[in-house]
Amino acid sequence: MTALKRYLKNIYLLYSILFLLVAVAVFVPYFVTGTSLIWQSDGIAQHFPALVD
């Protein structure tokens, strides 16, 4: 059982590291360029009336 626990711990560690690398690769360009994932008026015609009701 000790080998299984060590294997699972390594899997979680590997997954966490890969997740962080992917998240950095996706979000750093937006941070560096000062842009956002959402445009200023993106979806306002659709979502604003739903929020008002």
N, C-alpha and C positions, 0 to 999 in steps of 0.2 A: 504493500500500500504506500510506502514511502516514495517509491519511484513514481507512482501515479500522481501523488500530490505534487511532487517536484515538476513533473511534466505539465500538469495543469497550471501551476504557477508560472512556468515558462511561457505557456500559451497566452495567458493573460498579459504578461509583461510584453511579449511580442506584439500582441494585438494593440495594446496601449501605445507602444512606440510607433507602430504603423499608423494608427489613428492620428496621433499628433503630427506625424510627417505629412499626411494627406491634408489635415486641417491647415497646417502652415502653408502648404503649397497652394491651397485654394484661397485662403483669406489674406495672406500677406500682400499679394498684388493690389488688392483693394485698399489696404491700409497704406501702402507706400504711395499709391497714386492719389490718395485722398478721395476716392470715389466710394460709392455704395452699391450694394446688391440690388437696391430698389431705386427706380427713377423717382424724381420729385413728384410727378403727377401719375405715377403708375397705379392704375386700378382705382383711382379716386371716384370715377363715375360708377363703379360697381360696388365698392365697399362703403362709401360714405352714406348712401341712402339706407343701407342695411344697418348701419350704426345708429342712424337717426330714429329709425322705427323702434 
